[in-house]
Each structure stands twice: as structure tokens, then as C-alpha cells.
């Protein structure tokens, strides 16, 4: 009753198009869900994520749920998740994608879900890691442990939009490391992030994880930049 009254006077709006949500809708309205561009990567063996990391990282599996276009619905949703404190967006996307990933054989062999970490300074500024809700939803639905302590960010890099690609990649390549015991040897790790753009952050994280003897890597992201 109280929740209905709150929604009546302070109606929730869609993270994609800002229209008021119906009582049956959560975070993203039905219209936006139909309009969001899906990649269907999980149905394609040699998909764009796999291709992006050819010769860079030996992936067991790779995919993203959405295509990310500038000024599109997905950009709006990710912006709200990342900068406006709407952490529930990550959970919604994680629940959505887990239904598709549950049928993938490589996913069933994964031992741990590992988020791309924020530096402690950035984490304090933002108050949360934007991929945590996504990761924990995948963990719950797919019954794979979520581990945010194995991989850590040792360098704090400020906004890098003014650096050229090589400058960014060079800085990111040394930004991550792992802290592990023998228990992690030979395990299969699912690395998760919000958006794949150049792939340099995910490559650096993967290289850090591959310091673990006989480790295997898969990558799943919410979205992939698409031109």
C-alpha cells in the first residue's frame, strides 16, 4: 500500500527513455526493452567479442548482451548505472543475461566471476563498482561464486579521454594485478565489465589473471561499442 502511494506521488521513470514505469515494469520499460539492440553473441561461435581478442587473449568464451551506440538507449542506461547511482540497472541486466547464458556449455565450466576492479580512490568517489550488481546477479542465477578480491587495480588513472590510444593502452597495461593462492591454479575465470570499447582494460585484466598457472579466461559484458 505504502509503495503504491509512493509510486503515485513519486512515479519511477524508465532509465532508457524517462517515461513513467507501469507497476509491472522495473527500471527499463517494455518499449525500451524491445528497442534495445541485442548482439546475440551467445548464439554465434566466432562472434565480435571473440574476434576482438584474437591474438591478444586466448578466450574460452566471450559475449556482450547489448550494442552500445552514442546517444542510444544503452548509453543512457549505462550512464545512469555508472554516474547516477542507479545500481539496480546492473542487477536487471545481470538477471536478463543469465537466462541466455545458462544454456552455454562453456559457462557451466566457470569457477569464478571476476569484476573489472575500480581503484580504491575511484571506488570511494563513486561509492560502488558499477559492475557489481551485474556480477552478483549472474552469480546468483548461474550459481557461480562472485570474487572481487582476486583481481585488483594497483594504479589510479584519471580520466584518459585526452590521451591517444597508445598512451591509454600503455598506462592501462600495468594497472592491474592478482593476489592468489594455489587454490586458484587451473581455474576458469569469467571476467565481467560494463562496455567493451577498445578492449585494452579487459586485455590488461586478463593478462593479470593469466599469471595464475593454467588459468582459463572468458569475458562477458553488458554492452559492446558498435559503429
FIZA-723292 format. One record per residue: y negated, z negated, x negated of N, C-alpha, C in turn. Coordinates in steps of 0.001 Angstrom, whole numbers, padded with zeros to 6 digits, always signed. Atoms other than C-alpha are relative to their C-alpha. Last residue first. Layout:
BEGIN
YZXYZXYZX
...
***
This chain:
BEGIN
+001206-000842-000048-001916+035004-029653+000185+001164+000949
-000418-001365-000333+000557+032156-029223-001239+000863+000185
+001175-000855-000054+000369+028601-030590+000429+001457+000118
+000138-000839+001199+003613+026782-029860-001203+000927+000202
+000585-001336-000141+003984+023903-027417-000049+000731-001336
+000449-000226-001363+005741+020599-026739-000452+001450+000182
+001404+000316-000250+007640+020695-029997-000355+000263+001463
+000356-000250-001399+011303+020577-031038-001441-000447+000215
+001401+000215-000398+012448+020909-034649-000169+000336+001482
+000352-000844-001140+015967+020541-036088-001435-000342+000388
+001272+000049-000735+016808+019239-039551+000019+000953+001198
+000195-001228-000761+020020+018347-041393-001243-000172+000867
+000704+000065-001291+020291+015718-044126-000064+001385+000640
-000749-000701-001055+022929+016100-046858-000628-000099+001391
-001173-000824+000325+021211+013560-049137+000719+000533+001234
-001186+000777-000363+017840+012348-047779+001229+000870-000257
-000291+000816+001191+015104+014234-049645+001241-000869+000239
-001092-000620+000751+015420+016663-046715+000229-000634-001381
-001271+000446-000585+013278+014272-044651+001185+000554-000788
-000139+001439+000280+010295+014839-046976+001353-000506+000517
-000313+000126+001428+010800+018607-046876+000173-001464-000399
-001407-000376+000185+010937+018455-043073+000414-000141-001457
-000826+001095-000532+007645+016557-042889+001488+000277-000242
+000154+001125+000919+005959+019125-045157+000850-001195+000433
-000706-000345+001241+007353+022016-043101-000057-001163-000987
-001428+000148-000266+006260+020368-039849+000835+000334-001232
-000273+001434-000167+002740+019972-041210+001487-000239+000215
+000059+000673+001308+002648+023561-042539+000284-001504+000091
-001300+000563+000369+003902+025122-039284-000023-000798-001286
-000470-000639+001236+000831+027338-039000+001400-000464-000375
+000989-001049+000297+000355+026397-035320+000458+000732-001265
-000261-000739+001248+003179+024370-033766-001093+001044-000152
+000191-001453+000031+001785+022000-031118+000350+000564-001385
+000619-000538-001216+002783+018447-030075-000071+001533-000040
+001462-000016+000110+005316+017302-032667-000572+000572+001299
+000778-000409-001176+009033+016461-032944-001509-000059-000278
+001418+000228+000274+011545+016342-035818-000814+000535+001181
+000830-000867-000854+015167+016097-034678-001460-000394-000209
+001272+000534-000487+017221+014623-037533-000730+001047+000845
+000729-001137-000575+020911+015260-038272-001251-000549+000695
+000353+000031-001422+022452+012632-040557-000795+001244+000406
-000818-000919-000790+024265+013197-043859-000322+000043+001485
-000577-001145+000703+022801+010113-045532+000826+000844+000973
+000591-001249-000486+020822+007914-043129+000564+001236-000700
-000403-000216-001395+022969+004783-043553-000488+001341+000548
-001190-000867-000019+022471+005110-047304+000477+000302+001418
-001155+000616+000644+018975+003678-046843+001179+000973+000071
-001329-000068-000617+015669+005368-046045+001051-000748-000826
-000555+001268+000461+011892+005352-046527+001368-000144+000661
-001006+000697-000806+010525+008863-046233+000408-001311-000664
-001145+000478+000777+007388+010637-047434+000954-000732+000941
-001059+000744-000673+004478+012656-046079+001096-000455-000960
+000498+001084-000856+001051+013878-047274+001089-000910+000558
-000302+001266+000685+002125+015963-050272-000327-001224+000866
-001327-000049+000636+002418+019339-048531+000390-001307-000681
-001035+000505-000908-000516+018515-046223+001343-000117-000705
+000249+001416-000263-003101+018894-049012+001131-000599+000848
-000192+000720+001262-001677+022196-050271-000174-001503+000212
-001440+000076+000258-001315+023543-046738+000283-000810-001249
-000618+000900-000986-004922+022740-045903+001463-000218-000336
+000506+001346+000280-006285+024319-049090+000624-001033+000921
-000693+000475+001196-004063+027370-048625-000423-001420-000366
-001411+000280-000284-005252+027815-045023+000717-000580-001217
-000776-001206-000219-008948+027504-045863+001473-000376+000151
-000740-000427+001179-010697+024185-045343+000719+001312+000302
+000879-000769+000885-013332+023872-042626+000697+000433-001292
+000292-001335-000541-010808+022908-039929-000847+000841-000938
-000097-001010+001055-009428+020070-042035-000379+001404+000462
-000063-001292-000690-010337+016983-040062-000129+001129-001007
+001004-000142-001057-009760+014062-042418+000125+001384+000625
+000761-001251+000121-006518+013673-044347-000966+000094+001167
+000870-000167-001166-005103+010186-044868-000842+001244-000217
+001374-000429+000282-002218+010354-047328-000772+000146+001302
+000555+000816+001090+001017+008351-047106-001430+000382-000357
+001072-000791+000599+002220+009587-043715-000690-000855-001058
+001353+000553-000088+005545+008043-042787-001000+000910-000719
+000993-000924+000556+009074+009175-041953-001388-000606+000150
-000606-000737+001118+011867+006609-041415-001036+000859-000737
+000191+000732+001257+009835+004186-039288+000526+000754-001220
+001341-000306+000506+009287+006092-036025-000307-000744-001301
+000270+000735+001240+012967+006305-035027-001370+000405-000551
+001348-000376+000454+013992+007266-031489-000341-000863-001212
+000951+001028+000461+017758+006949-030901-001321+000604-000495
+000070-000114+001468+019423+009813-028970-001029-001019-000469
-000753+001111+000600+020486+009246-025341+000153+000171-001513
-001060-000629+000792+019223+012668-024172+000894-001031-000691
-000759-000958-000800+017138+011228-021311+001203+000584-000754
-000604+000632-001182+015943+008100-023099+000924+000958+000751
-000972+000995+000440+015332+009705-026479+000755-000606+001170
-001162-000755+000492+013600+012741-024959+001122-000963-000382
-000595-000605-001198+011301+010377-023016+001237+000815-000382
-000745+001062-000687+010724+008324-026166+000639+000504+001291
-001211+000366+000741+009794+011408-028146+000842-001030+000714
-000889-001167-000002+007320+012776-025590+001337-000370-000640
-000514-000069-001372+005733+009334-025152+001000+001137+000163
-000935+001100-000235+005456+009008-028948+000608+000040+001409
-001354-000523-000256+003960+012474-029532+001006-001103+000338
-000084-000813-001218+000316+011398-029056+001398+000555+000262
-000448-001303+000491+000612+008579-031610+000290+000861+001226
-001382-000391-000303-001437+005702-030204+000308+001326-000691
-000669+001048-000765-004699+003776-030620+001449+000302+000343
-000437-000579-001267-006723+006806-031670+000677-001033+000902
+001118-000675-000668-008726+005137-034439+000396+000466+001399
+000940+001028-000454-005970+002689-035424-001143+000628+000791
-000668+000708-001095-003416+005518-035568-000905-001093+000566
+000132-000849-001187-005818+007599-037657+000622-000689+001209
+001433-000049-000338-006102+004771-040216-000222+000805+001271
+000386+001277-000638-002347+004104-040178-001463+000003+000429
+000345+001009+000997-001682+007792-040942-000480-001252+000727
+001428+000066+000314-000109+009579-037997-000185-000991-001136
+000778+001249-000035+003596+010350-038003-001496+000216-000219
+000967-000209+001083+005419+013544-036962-000950-001198+000033
+001316-000581-000290+007959+011957-034621-000769+000314-001278
+001023+000445+000947+011644+011527-035625-001346+000631+000363
+001231-000726-000317+014483+011720-033067-001116-000599-000839
+001271+000712-000168+017735+010501-034614-001112+000966+000388
-000159+001450+000170+021449+011410-034695-001285-000781+000273
+001131+000658+000674+021452+014992-033376+000185-001516-000008
-000442+000466+001331+024839+016594-032575-001093-000771-000743
-001007+001051-000175+024200+016926-028816+000454-000589-001333
+000716+001231-000367+021015+018870-029612+000976-001170+000135
+000575+000587+001228+023039+021531-031454-000705-001324+000291
-001035+000635+000832+025162+022109-028304-000577-000658-001255
-000077-000686+001302+022182+022750-026008+000962-000739-000933
-001136-000934-000022+022728+021667-022368+000215+000686-001355
-001250+000748-000185+020549+018533-022547+001237+000897-000084
-000649+000216+001301+017705+020647-023961+001360-000685+000121
-000432-001285+000582+016638+022043-020575+000838-000232-001262
-000917-000627-000961+016514+018715-018716+000546+001328-000522
-001332+000566+000215+015021+017104-021839+001026+000592+000966
-000757-000769+000996+012078+019499-021613+001421-000524-000187
-000151-001409-000377+010707+018145-018328+000929+000714-000978
-000982-000011-001095+011278+014477-019186+000326+001431+000427
-001294+000384+000556+009499+014973-022514+001101+000006+001046
-000509-001179+000721+006645+016866-020845+001378-000292-000600
-000320-001049-000988+006127+014044-018318+000617+001215-000691
-001222+000428-000695+006312+011403-021070+000449+001056+001002
-001120-000162+000930+003766+013236-023216+001328-000345+000653
-000252-001447+000095+001387+013514-020251+001195+000268-000908
-001073-000334-000950+001759+009754-019666+000314+001492+000005
-001312+000000+000663-000252+009197-022850+001137+000422+000924
-000948-000233-001094-003521+010179-021155+001426+000141-000552
-000813+001173-000302-005761+008515-023749+001030+000187+001101
+000519+000682-001188-008411+011229-023687+000888-001152+000475
+001332+000584+000195-008034+012658-027207-000533-000813+001178
+000344+000347+001382-004436+013727-027718-001287-000802-000122
-001002+000864+000620-002979+013768-024223-000495-000564-001331
+000023+001265-000753-006111+015153-022589+000967-001011-000627
+001275+000660+000335-006375+017815-025310-000089-001361+000703
-000195+000611+001322-002675+018664-024860-001268-000740-000436
-000946+001105-000132-003216+019252-021119+000165-000735-001333
+000653+001058-000776-006325+021391-021586+000889-001244+000072
+001022+000590+000876-004686+023461-024333-000685-001180+000701
-000698+000835+000988-001663+023940-022068-000987-000640-000973
-000421+001268-000610-003810+025143-019162+000616-000921-001043
-001023-000046-001036-005491+027847-021262+000357-001389+000518
+000619+000099-001325-008818+027852-023122+001016+000114+001137
+001347+000568-000026-007029+028927-026331-000580+000121+001404
+001070-000998+000113-003386+029692-025624-001346-000702+000030
+001339+000588+000065-000441+027355-026297-001013+001119-000210
+000908-000741+000868+002952+028697-025214-001385-000626+000116
+001101-000810-000524+005147+025992-023716-000582+000915-001076
-000108-000206-001450+008548+024351-024327-001034+000999+000519
+001163+000617-000633+008906+024680-028103+000097+000329+001487
+000541-000512-001260+012118+025388-029987-001280-000728+000374
+001451+000132-000115+014123+024990-033196-000473+000556+001326
+000491-000407-001317+017772+024437-034062-001512-000164+000010
-001196-000069-000841+019815+023887-037231-000371+000557+001373
-000073+000673-001294+016769+024701-039339+001366+000182+000666
-001269-000397-000630+016878+025541-043052+000208-000763+001307
-000831+001159-000319+013157+025149-043870+001302+000501+000633
+000804+001209+000245+010806+027647-045530+000849-001259+000181
+000382+000052+001410+012747+030894-045904-000821-001215-000359
-000906-000739+000888+012761+031347-042140-000501-000074-001434
-000404+000821+001139+010512+028662-040617+001051+000663-000889
+001178+000522+000704+008555+030896-038248+000392-000757-001266
+000569-001046+000851+011699+032811-037276-001162-000522-000846
-000977-000263+001075+013439+029671-035971-000583+001008-000991
+000058+001197+000846+010297+028793-033995+000955+000174-001180
+001191-000018+000870+009979+032367-032690-000109-001220-000906
+001316+000075-000653+013533+032523-031320-001143-000107-001018
+000942-000271+001097+016700+033748-033033-001427-000008+000554
-000555+000496+001267+019163+032082-030622-000975+000187-001161
+000039-001119+000955+017117+032516-027447+000425-000499-001381
-000978-000988-000463+017829+030247-024441+000148+001168-000988
-001331+000618+000037+016152+027191-025987+001104+000951+000466
-000590-000029+001342+013116+029338-026732+001440-000499-000021
-001460-000179-000125+012416+029835-023018+000697+000098-001358
-000530-000848+001077+008733+030127-024015+001451+000406+000222
-001186+000566+000649+007115+028846-020807+000552+000974-001039
-000878-001001+000625+003558+029860-019837+001143-000658-000778
-000160+000283+001432+002132+027185-017498+000960+001026-000617
+000824-000912+000802+001323+028859-014152+000132-000231-001508
-000462-001382-000179+004132+027322-012080-000742+000974-000920
-001373-000072+000515+003489+023832-013443+000547+001421+000108
+000067-000128+001471-000221+024391-012871+001397+000108-000607
+000585-001309+000323+000353+025044-009133-000026+000231-001512
-001056-001007-000176+002672+022026-008793-000496+001393-000381
-000261-000453-001375+000010+019680-010171+001054+001122+000025
+000223-001448-000031+000308+018014-013587+000361+000504+001398
+000732-000461+001199-000103+014209-013897-000361+001490+000034
+000310+000914+001094+002462+013371-011186-000645+000759-001154
+000201-000620+001318+002710+015090-007812-000360-001050-001052
-001305-000377+000562+004246+013655-004605-000105+000573-001412
-000747+001233+000274+001045+011796-003635+001359+000292-000648
-000624+000504-001216-000878+015063-003983+000817-001239-000367
-001457-000042-000118-002973+015447-007107+000435-000497+001375
-000616+001274-000370-006680+016201-006905+001508+000182+000182
-000070+000159-001456-007725+019361-008758+000701-001321+000319
+000916+001032-000536-008642+018873-012430+000003-000106+001523
+001061-000707-000732-006931+022148-013533-001008-000933+000672
+000215-001404+000328-004500+021018-016248-001221+000616+000647
+000425-000103+001401-004511+017222-016289-000288+001439-000405
-000945-000721+000853-004374+017240-012488-000563+000120-001413
+000151-001455+000100-006612+014670-010825+001000+000585-000982
-000339-000501+001332-005922+011168-009585-000106+001519-000004
-001132-000936+000076-007756+010027-006472+000224+000514-001415
+000074-000523+001377-009990+006963-006863+001154+000984-000207
+001381+000161+000477-010773+005888-003275-000204+000539-001416
+000929-000475-001020-007593+007176-001625-001436-000031-000504
+000004-001467+000048-005485+006806-004757-000975+000602+001005
+000648-000392+001262-006499+003134-004979-000101+001520-000082
+001440+000248-000154-005654+002642-001292-000768+000422-001245
+000521-001030-000904-002252+004293-001754-001507-000150+000199
+000091-001249+000780-001586+002081-004793-000561+001136+000858
+001181+000096+000884-002435-001017-002756-000183+001296-000777
+001208+000000-000833+000000+000000+000000-001258+000000-000868
***
